[in-house]
Amino acid sequence: MTIPAISPGKTRLGWIGTGVMGTSMCGHLIAAGYGVTVFSRTKSRAEPLVSKGATWAASPKAVAENSDVVFSIVGFPSDVREVMLGQNGALAGSKSGNVLVDMTTSQPALAVEIAEAAKGKGVHSVDAPVSGGDVGAREARLSIMIGGEADAVAALTPLFEVMGKTIVHQGPAGAGQHTKMVNQTLIASAMIGVCEALLYGHKADLDLKTVMQSIASGAAGSWSLTNLGPRIIDNNFDPGFYVEHFIKDMGIALEEARRMNLALPGLALAHQLYVALAAQGHARDGTHALQMALAKLSGVDWKSR
């Protein structure tokens, strides 16, 4: 199956999912000159894209019927299954030669299942989860981890380049999702370190903004510290990535680890801390709200510090 050359004004794009990251990502494609048909479960959430020129569709199937390449970035694997493989899903509306690209962080096995179902209809399928959060999406500098056939990935590269800066083909279907699990495992432990360190600094009566000047550019520096540390200090826990979605990701990684007979105690600890955080009412806050759960363990009222 050969994919025609992709170019603005010629290639019709579809977009499913207009959350914190999806809206910015799709917006970059519109700004690059691509015609886009969009669907979200809540129509009003697609209005920012419609106002920029996107066309609304009533279902993922309708999106695919009017597109050559369909992207999805939704919440959970069950959502991916519905929008891709459901009765009114994108595959049902696709024709031979079309391409499905799921950018949700989802199950590797589901990515393989979608690829096999798509192949049976002459449709290409790629899993391409991303890292970089709301800032990376907004500034078009996401890291995109890709699984799928090499020719499909190569054809899609001009579109990925509109949304991200680090674009790597990791292997066959499911490889992108496995790579994202590596990414999430690293972030899980890193966030514990960031939050514990700032909690220590606070309890030691340090000015945390001054502390950041010393530590952020040294050996202790990290993306999470640089980008989320200031938000924690300012009590800004608005989501760049939802706690409930991170719990989902860690659950997938732990499930895959069990399947591979791997013991990942650090990841398991982080998962439990985030489950506690969600139980405290922070499921729809950003992942850096972990600070609240750790502060509570030590009897510190972080917001009133």
C-alpha positions in Angstrom: 0.0 0.0 0.0 1.6 3.3 -1.1 0.7 6.5 0.6 0.4 9.6 -1.6 2.8 12.4 -0.9 1.4 14.5 1.9 1.1 18.3 1.4 -1.0 21.2 2.6 -4.1 22.0 0.5 -4.1 18.4 -0.9 -4.0 16.0 2.0 -7.2 15.9 4.0 -6.7 15.4 7.7 -9.0 14.2 10.4 -8.7 14.9 14.1 -10.4 13.1 17.0 -9.9 14.5 20.5 -9.6 18.1 21.6 -8.2 17.9 25.1 -5.3 19.9 26.7 -2.8 18.7 24.1 -4.9 17.7 21.1 -6.3 21.2 20.5 -2.9 22.8 20.2 -1.5 19.9 18.1 -4.4 20.1 15.6 -4.2 23.9 15.6 -0.6 23.7 14.3 -1.8 21.5 11.4 -4.5 24.0 10.5 -1.9 26.8 10.7 0.3 24.9 8.3 -2.4 25.0 5.7 -4.0 21.6 6.1 -7.8 21.1 5.8 -9.0 19.4 8.9 -12.2 17.6 9.9 -12.6 17.4 13.7 -14.7 15.4 16.2 -14.8 15.5 20.0 -17.4 14.0 22.4 -18.3 17.5 23.5 -18.9 19.6 20.5 -18.2 22.9 22.2 -14.6 21.8 22.9 -14.0 21.7 19.2 -15.1 25.3 18.7 -11.6 26.8 19.0 -10.5 24.6 16.0 -13.7 25.2 14.0 -13.1 29.0 14.5 -9.7 28.5 12.8 -11.2 26.7 9.8 -11.8 23.1 10.8 -15.0 21.3 9.8 -17.0 19.6 12.5 -18.1 16.0 12.0 -20.7 14.1 14.1 -18.6 10.9 14.6 -15.1 9.4 14.2 -16.5 7.5 11.2 -17.6 10.7 9.6 -14.2 12.2 10.2 -12.6 9.3 8.4 -15.0 9.4 5.5 -13.8 12.9 4.8 -10.0 12.4 5.5 -6.9 10.8 4.1 -5.1 10.7 7.4 -7.0 10.5 10.8 -5.3 11.4 14.1 -6.7 10.6 17.5 -5.6 11.6 20.9 -8.1 10.7 23.6 -8.1 9.6 27.2 -8.1 5.9 27.9 -7.6 2.6 25.9 -11.4 2.1 26.0 -11.7 5.5 24.3 -9.1 4.5 21.7 -11.0 1.3 21.0 -14.3 3.1 20.5 -13.0 5.9 18.2 -10.8 3.6 16.2 -12.5 0.2 16.1 -16.1 0.9 17.2 -19.2 0.7 15.0 -18.9 4.5 14.4 -15.1 4.5 14.6 -12.5 5.8 12.2 -11.7 2.4 10.7 -15.4 1.9 9.8 -15.2 5.1 7.7 -11.8 4.5 6.2 -11.1 3.2 2.7 -8.1 1.4 1.3 -5.0 3.6 1.4 -6.1 5.8 4.3 -3.9 6.1 7.4 -4.9 6.0 11.1 -2.6 7.6 13.6 -3.3 7.1 17.3 -1.3 9.6 19.5 -3.0 8.6 22.8 -0.8 6.9 25.4 -2.4 3.5 25.2 -1.8 -0.3 25.4 0.8 -1.7 23.1 -1.4 -4.8 22.5 -4.2 -2.5 21.4 -1.9 -0.7 18.9 -1.1 -4.1 17.4 -4.8 -5.0 17.3 -5.7 -1.8 15.5 -2.8 -2.3 13.0 -4.0 -5.8 12.2 -7.6 -4.8 11.8 -6.6 -1.8 9.6 -4.4 -4.0 7.4 -7.4 -6.3 6.7 -9.1 -3.3 5.2 -6.1 -2.0 3.3 -5.6 0.8 5.8 -2.3 1.9 7.4 -2.1 2.2 11.2 0.6 4.0 13.3 0.9 4.4 17.0 2.6 7.7 17.9 2.3 8.7 21.6 3.9 11.9 22.6 5.7 13.5 25.5 6.1 17.2 26.4 2.8 18.0 28.0 0.7 21.1 27.3 3.8 23.3 26.9 5.4 21.0 24.3 2.0 20.7 22.4 1.5 24.5 22.4 5.1 25.2 21.3 5.2 22.4 18.7 8.2 20.7 20.3 6.8 17.4 21.3 8.8 14.1 21.4 6.9 11.7 19.2 7.5 8.0 19.6 6.3 6.0 16.6 5.4 2.3 15.9 4.3 1.1 12.5 5.5 0.2 9.0 8.5 2.3 7.9 6.9 3.5 4.6 3.9 4.8 6.5 6.0 6.6 9.1 8.2 8.2 6.4 5.1 9.5 4.6 3.7 10.9 7.8 6.9 12.7 8.8 5.9 16.1 7.4 2.9 16.1 9.6 4.8 15.0 12.7 7.3 17.8 12.1 4.5 20.3 12.4 3.7 19.1 15.9 7.1 18.0 17.3 10.8 18.3 17.4 12.0 14.8 18.3 10.5 12.3 15.9 11.8 8.7 16.1 10.5 5.5 14.5 10.9 2.9 17.2 9.8 -0.2 15.3 6.7 -2.1 14.4 3.1 -1.6 15.7 3.1 -1.2 19.4 6.8 -0.1 19.7 5.7 3.6 20.0 3.5 2.7 23.0 6.3 0.6 24.6 8.7 3.5 24.3 6.1 5.8 25.9 5.9 3.3 28.9 9.7 3.8 29.3 9.1 7.5 29.3 6.3 7.4 31.9 8.4 5.1 34.1 11.1 7.7 34.2 8.8 10.6 34.8 7.0 8.8 37.7 10.1 8.5 39.8 11.4 11.9 38.8 8.2 13.6 40.0 8.6 12.0 43.4 12.1 13.5 43.6 11.0 16.9 42.5 8.2 17.1 45.0 10.1 15.6 47.9 13.0 18.0 47.2 10.8 21.1 47.2 9.0 19.9 50.3 12.4 19.5 52.1 13.4 23.0 51.0 10.1 24.5 52.2 10.4 22.7 55.6 13.9 24.1 55.9 12.5 27.6 55.5 14.4 28.2 52.2 13.2 30.6 49.5 12.3 28.0 46.9 12.6 30.4 44.0 16.2 31.1 45.1 16.8 27.4 45.6 15.7 26.8 42.0 18.4 29.2 40.8 21.0 26.9 42.3 19.7 23.5 41.4 17.8 23.7 38.1 20.8 24.0 35.9 23.1 21.5 37.8 23.3 17.7 37.9 19.9 17.6 39.7 18.2 19.5 36.8 15.4 17.9 34.8 12.5 18.8 32.5 10.1 18.2 35.4 12.0 20.4 37.8 12.4 23.2 35.3 8.9 23.2 33.9 6.8 22.0 36.8 8.9 23.2 39.8 7.8 26.8 39.4 4.2 25.8 39.1 4.4 23.8 42.3 6.1 26.8 44.1 3.3 29.1 42.8 0.5 26.7 43.9 -0.5 26.4 40.2 -1.7 22.8 39.8 -3.6 23.3 36.5 -3.2 20.3 34.3 -0.6 20.0 31.6 -1.3 16.3 31.9 -4.1 15.0 34.1 -3.3 12.9 37.2 -6.0 10.4 36.2 -4.3 9.9 32.8 -0.9 9.4 34.5 -2.4 6.7 36.7 -3.8 5.0 33.6 -0.3 5.2 32.0 1.5 3.7 35.0 -1.1 1.0 35.2 -0.4 0.0 31.6 3.3 0.0 32.3 2.9 -2.2 35.4 0.7 -4.5 33.5 3.3 -4.9 30.8 6.0 -5.3 33.4 4.1 -8.2 35.0 3.7 -9.8 31.5 7.5 -9.5 31.0 8.2 -10.8 34.6 9.8 -7.5 35.6 9.8 -6.1 39.1 9.5 -2.3 39.0 9.1 -1.2 42.7 9.8 2.5 42.0 7.0 2.6 39.5 4.7 0.7 41.8 5.3 3.2 44.6 4.7 6.1 42.3 1.4 4.5 41.1 0.2 4.1 44.7 1.1 7.7 45.6 -0.9 9.0 42.6 -3.8 6.8 43.4 -3.8 8.4 46.9 -3.6 11.8 45.3 -6.6 11.1 43.1 -8.5 9.8 46.2 -7.8 13.2 47.8 -9.7 14.9 45.0 -6.9 15.8 42.6 -7.6 13.4 39.7 -8.2 16.3 37.2 -5.2 18.3 38.4 -1.8 18.2 36.8 0.7 15.5 37.6 2.8 17.9 39.7 -0.1 18.0 42.2 1.7 15.0 43.7 3.2 17.7 45.9 -0.2 17.8 47.7 -0.2 14.1 48.6 3.4 14.1 49.8 2.9 17.3 51.9 -0.1 15.6 53.5 2.0 12.6 54.5 4.1 15.0 56.5 1.3 17.1 57.8 2.2 20.1 55.8 -0.5 22.3 54.3 1.3 23.2 51.1 -1.2 25.7 49.8 -1.1 27.8 53.0 2.7 27.8 53.4 
